[in-house]
């Protein structure tokens, strides 16, 4: 009669396996930049699928590619293989990938004559750029700026839902793509305002502290 190993022993073996897998991964030739490029490749696959109106498959490729985009940063920190250029490349490809998918979605709406939804895609692109820019500019001024609702993970989730449930492909008469675009447009605009307000308060406080020190 087999005996179930004690929980502590099972947990210990699990920890050993994770440690072994982590060390093997770190010792491999895999680099964070390779993961970033793989994410870009999957987004390009998604673009091709979406151009052929294969929204479910395109949405799945987008989801997997976005997961790769989250893994490169974690792997960089875990493995110690990160570099300044790698961080720059990661952020640059994130913007490119999001823009590519939104461009295809805008084309889809324009092709079927839905000019409002197509314009919504343009608003999302602008909003996403402003969300990223406000954080980058704030941090250049010495202010941490991660506030707001429409962070990249939230935008990825909303867009993924819209793609998978687009054009009635998965469920007849269910099309959430336009709704996801409108939600993203509104949330990115709101997040931009939130970040401007946050930075205004932080910089005013810094100015007040500097004036107090000088007096």
C-alpha positions as CSV (number, residue, x, y, z in Angstrom):
1,X,0.0,0.0,0.0
2,X,1.5,3.3,-1.1
3,X,1.9,6.1,1.3
4,X,1.4,9.7,0.6
5,X,4.6,11.7,1.3
6,X,4.4,14.2,4.1
7,X,3.4,17.8,3.0
8,X,6.8,19.1,4.1
9,X,8.7,16.5,2.0
10,X,6.5,17.3,-1.1
11,X,7.0,21.0,-0.6
12,X,10.7,20.5,-0.3
13,X,10.9,18.5,-3.5
14,X,8.9,21.2,-5.3
15,X,11.3,23.9,-4.1
16,X,14.3,21.8,-5.2
17,X,12.8,21.3,-8.6
18,X,12.0,25.0,-9.0
19,X,15.5,25.9,-7.9
20,X,17.0,23.3,-10.4
21,X,14.8,24.6,-13.3
22,X,15.7,28.2,-12.4
23,X,19.4,27.5,-12.4
24,X,19.3,25.5,-15.6
25,X,17.4,28.4,-17.3
26,X,19.9,30.9,-16.0
27,X,22.8,28.8,-17.3
28,X,21.2,28.5,-20.7
29,X,21.8,30.8,-23.6
30,X,18.3,32.3,-23.4
31,X,18.4,36.1,-23.0
32,X,15.7,38.6,-22.1
33,X,16.1,40.2,-25.5
34,X,15.3,36.8,-27.1
35,X,12.1,36.6,-25.2
36,X,11.2,40.2,-26.2
37,X,11.8,39.3,-29.9
38,X,9.7,36.2,-29.5
39,X,6.9,38.4,-28.2
40,X,7.2,40.6,-31.2
41,X,7.1,37.6,-33.5
42,X,3.9,36.3,-31.9
43,X,2.3,39.8,-32.3
44,X,3.2,39.7,-36.0
45,X,1.5,36.3,-36.2
46,X,-1.5,37.9,-34.5
47,X,-1.5,40.7,-37.1
48,X,-1.6,38.2,-39.9
49,X,-4.4,36.2,-38.3
50,X,-6.5,39.4,-37.6
51,X,-6.0,40.6,-41.2
52,X,-7.7,37.3,-42.2
53,X,-10.5,37.9,-39.7
54,X,-9.4,35.0,-37.6
55,X,-10.1,36.8,-34.3
56,X,-10.0,33.9,-31.9
57,X,-6.7,32.6,-33.1
58,X,-5.4,36.2,-33.5
59,X,-6.5,37.0,-29.9
60,X,-4.8,33.9,-28.6
61,X,-1.5,34.8,-30.4
62,X,-1.8,38.3,-28.9
63,X,-2.3,36.9,-25.4
64,X,0.7,34.5,-25.6
65,X,2.8,37.3,-27.1
66,X,1.8,39.6,-24.3
67,X,2.7,37.0,-21.7
68,X,6.1,36.8,-23.3
69,X,6.4,40.6,-22.8
70,X,5.8,40.2,-19.1
71,X,8.2,37.3,-18.8
72,X,11.2,39.1,-20.3
73,X,11.4,41.6,-17.5
74,X,11.0,39.0,-14.8
75,X,13.6,36.8,-16.4
76,X,15.9,39.7,-16.7
77,X,15.7,40.4,-12.9
78,X,15.9,36.7,-12.0
79,X,18.8,35.7,-14.3
80,X,20.9,38.9,-13.9
81,X,21.2,39.0,-17.7
82,X,19.4,42.3,-18.0
83,X,21.0,45.4,-19.6
84,X,20.1,49.0,-20.1
85,X,19.6,48.3,-23.8
86,X,17.4,45.4,-23.0
87,X,15.1,47.5,-20.8
88,X,15.0,50.1,-23.7
89,X,14.2,47.4,-26.2
90,X,11.5,45.9,-24.1
91,X,9.7,49.2,-23.7
92,X,10.1,50.1,-27.3
93,X,8.7,46.8,-28.5
94,X,5.7,47.0,-26.1
95,X,4.7,50.3,-27.8
96,X,5.2,48.9,-31.3
97,X,3.3,45.7,-30.6
98,X,0.3,47.6,-29.1
99,X,0.3,50.0,-32.0
100,X,0.4,47.2,-34.6
101,X,-2.6,45.4,-33.1
102,X,-4.6,48.6,-32.8
103,X,-3.8,49.6,-36.4
104,X,-5.2,46.3,-37.6
105,X,-8.3,46.7,-35.4
106,X,-8.8,50.2,-36.8
107,X,-8.5,48.8,-40.4
108,X,-11.1,46.2,-39.5
109,X,-13.6,48.9,-38.4
110,X,-12.8,51.2,-41.3
111,X,-13.3,48.3,-43.7
112,X,-16.8,47.6,-42.5
113,X,-17.7,51.3,-42.4
114,X,-17.6,51.9,-38.6
115,X,-15.8,55.2,-38.6
116,X,-16.6,55.9,-34.9
117,X,-14.9,52.7,-33.7
118,X,-11.9,53.3,-36.1
119,X,-11.5,56.8,-34.5
120,X,-11.7,55.1,-31.1
121,X,-8.6,53.1,-32.0
122,X,-6.8,56.3,-32.8
123,X,-7.8,57.7,-29.5
124,X,-6.5,54.5,-27.7
125,X,-3.2,54.8,-29.5
126,X,-2.9,58.5,-28.4
127,X,-4.1,57.6,-24.9
128,X,-1.6,54.8,-24.5
129,X,1.3,57.0,-25.7
130,X,0.2,59.7,-23.2
131,X,0.1,57.1,-20.3
132,X,3.6,56.0,-21.2
133,X,4.9,59.5,-21.8
134,X,3.6,61.0,-18.5
135,X,5.3,58.2,-16.5
136,X,8.6,58.6,-18.4
137,X,8.6,62.4,-18.1
138,X,7.7,62.2,-14.4
139,X,10.4,59.8,-13.6
140,X,12.9,61.9,-15.5
141,X,11.9,64.7,-13.1
142,X,12.4,62.4,-10.1
143,X,8.7,61.5,-9.5
144,X,7.5,58.0,-9.4
145,X,4.3,57.8,-11.5
146,X,2.6,54.4,-11.6
147,X,-0.9,55.6,-10.7
148,X,-3.9,55.3,-12.9
149,X,-6.3,52.5,-14.1
150,X,-5.1,51.9,-17.7
151,X,-1.7,50.4,-17.1
152,X,-0.4,48.1,-19.8
153,X,-1.7,44.8,-18.2
154,X,-5.2,46.3,-18.0
155,X,-5.1,47.4,-21.6
156,X,-3.8,44.0,-22.7
157,X,-6.7,42.3,-20.8
158,X,-9.3,44.6,-22.3
159,X,-8.0,44.2,-25.9
160,X,-7.6,40.4,-25.5
161,X,-11.3,40.2,-24.5
162,X,-12.3,42.3,-27.4
163,X,-10.3,40.2,-29.9
164,X,-11.4,36.8,-28.7
165,X,-15.0,37.8,-28.6
166,X,-15.0,39.8,-31.8
167,X,-17.3,39.6,-34.8
168,X,-19.4,36.8,-33.4
169,X,-16.7,34.3,-34.3
170,X,-16.6,32.5,-30.9
171,X,-20.3,33.1,-29.9
172,X,-22.9,34.1,-32.5
173,X,-24.1,37.7,-32.1
174,X,-21.4,38.5,-29.5
175,X,-19.0,41.2,-30.6
176,X,-17.1,43.0,-27.8
177,X,-14.3,44.5,-29.9
178,X,-15.8,48.0,-30.2
179,X,-16.8,48.0,-26.5
180,X,-13.2,47.1,-25.5
181,X,-11.9,49.9,-27.7
182,X,-14.2,52.5,-26.2
183,X,-13.3,51.3,-22.7
184,X,-9.6,51.6,-23.4
185,X,-10.1,55.0,-24.9
186,X,-11.9,56.3,-21.8
187,X,-9.5,54.6,-19.3
188,X,-6.4,55.9,-21.0
189,X,-7.7,59.4,-21.0
190,X,-8.7,59.1,-17.4
191,X,-5.3,57.7,-16.5
192,X,-3.5,60.5,-18.3
193,X,-5.5,63.0,-16.2
194,X,-4.7,61.0,-13.0
195,X,-1.0,61.0,-13.7
196,X,-0.9,64.7,-14.6
197,X,-2.7,65.5,-11.3
198,X,-0.4,63.2,-9.3
199,X,2.8,64.7,-10.8
200,X,1.5,68.2,-10.3
201,X,1.1,67.5,-6.6
202,X,4.4,65.8,-6.2
203,X,6.3,68.6,-8.0
204,X,4.6,71.3,-6.0
205,X,5.7,69.5,-2.9
206,X,9.2,69.3,-4.1
207,X,9.2,73.0,-5.0
208,X,7.9,73.9,-1.6
209,X,10.6,71.8,0.1
210,X,13.2,73.5,-2.1
211,X,11.9,76.9,-1.2
212,X,11.8,76.0,2.5
213,X,15.4,74.8,2.3
214,X,16.6,77.9,0.5
215,X,14.9,80.3,3.0
